[in-house]
Amino acid sequence: MIAANREDELEAADVSPTPDPDPTESGTRSDTRSTDGVVVRGAVGDDLAGVLSVGHRTWLATYEPIAGPEYVAMGLAKWWTSDVVTDSIRKGRTLVAVEGDEVVGVATFGPRDESCVLWKLYVLPDHHGHGIGSRLLKAVVEQARENEHPRITLSYLEGNHQAARFYARHGFVETHREAPGSGLPESVWMVRELEAGEPA
């Protein structure tokens, strides 16, 4: 997502997560495996093609109705290239949800001031509703705590009602909005403070 022009100097990220709705979030497990066979883990080089596939398969469906095809083309060319994704994987800032050999969900994160910023959270549409987005988010929260970040911030595009509901359910509250101009929807920024001893 374009948030003024600041993202260029940060992590070349799109900060417009699109998670899956999660009817089972109260039963989230603390480990990375679940009974559905999906494993959440840190991404490795061999995951590159799968991560790119998730980005390309989710962006069109998510953003074309909200921001149009030009925005989708710009985002894919800017934030979902081999160079950008490889850099994030090498820095240990990409998590994947894997079912068998297929990457079905992706989360990326990184530091910004004292915060941990959730740059991306995407789950393939045919895997929505199984808690994968919640498990990826939980893993990001754990990483933020390990790195002693007091909060997680993120943004999503106004009109992405699915993301708005998901993040509100997970304790995020809106802090402000930014208008990127060019007729694009506003970026809605949210924060979740991480308290000591709080469950992920």
Secondary structure, DSSP 8 states (H G I E B T S, - for coil): ---TTGGGGTTS-----B----TTGGG--SSSB-TTSEEEEE--GGGHHHHHHHHHHHHHHHHHHHH-HHHHHHHHHHHSSHHHHHHHHHTT-EEEEEETTEEEEEEEEEEETTEEEEEEEEE-GGGTTSSHHHHHHHHHHHHHHHTT-SEEEEEEETT-HHHHHHHHHTT-EEEEEE--STT---EEEEEEE--TT---
